[in-house]
Amino acid sequence: MKRSALVTAAALLILALAPLALPFLQFVLTIAIAKGFAALGVALLLRAGLISLGHAMFYAIGAYAAAFMATTLGITDFALLIIGSTAISAFFGVLFGLFLVRYRAIFFAMLNLAVSMVIYALASKLYGITGGTDGLRVAVPTVFGMTLEKSSFDGLLYYTAIVLVALLGYLVHRYLKSPLGHALSAVHSNEVRLEYLGVSAWSTLLTAYGISAALAGVGGAIAALSIGHVLPEFAFWTESGHLVLTAVLGGIAGIAGPFLGSVFLEIVHTVAVGYAAEAWNMIVGIALLVVIFFLPRGLFGLFERLVGRKSTDGEPTL
């Protein structure tokens, strides 16, 4: 078994058992997983050397899509809400990507930021549609026709999110191992040579952009259902910066990296706010500096070494 697979399996096991030992962590970890999906989308683009400073717009689109389907269309089943939100985010990802993936470097980053701020402005100003700065409420959805209490639904949503991490993580892994995934890395290393080989860099990036938007949409839908409320701040530029930081902090070498980074940031933020409300920004900043300076491969690299040491037992293949 490869070390990256061990890291992912260990991370999923820890996530599954954590709420049993510390029940108060369930909500924190649910939000961390939601943002981890969006950060995974950012990490996909980073493999092509592209930094999206506006990817929170797809996180927000997924959240608002869930709210609209529940309040306007009367769709109350949680599975349909997640699937529909993912599809809508993917659609907008492809739509925006038709224009955005033509650009590289700082132009790509800033254009993503500009589009995301337009989405944020629309969500803030269109009171009759989005609720403006008050946002939209999302009622507790049904589960295959059954109505659950909020606490029971939150538990179901949490473990559904873990299953989605395993399922979508595997699909992203297969995508990256496919010729299309290798072409994505080739865009970063030598785009001109890729074009000479007859592979369209534009099509490669558009596919990756659509997938990354869909992943962010999954996260947005999970966040909307967990929090029960959607706000324009979901699309604000600071959220996009947070997603980039999460992807880099966790490490883009493995699928588990963005989720590890997201869990780390959410737990540090929660603890810092709870015990040092006046200095939580400084605490989070120090924690980030420690990871950045001493863990060049991110938290994924650290977790990989720890799991590798415990699992080898004389097996040098790991």
PyMOL commands that set and color helices and strands:
alter all, ss='L'
color gray80, all
select helices_A, chain A and resi 3-21+25-47+56-71+78-100+105-125+127-130+132-134+150-177+179-196+201-227+232-235+237-250+256-275+280-294+298-312
alter helices_A, ss='H'
color red, helices_A
select strands_A, chain A and resi 136-137+229-230
alter strands_A, ss='S'
color yellow, strands_A
deselect
rebuild
show_as cartoon
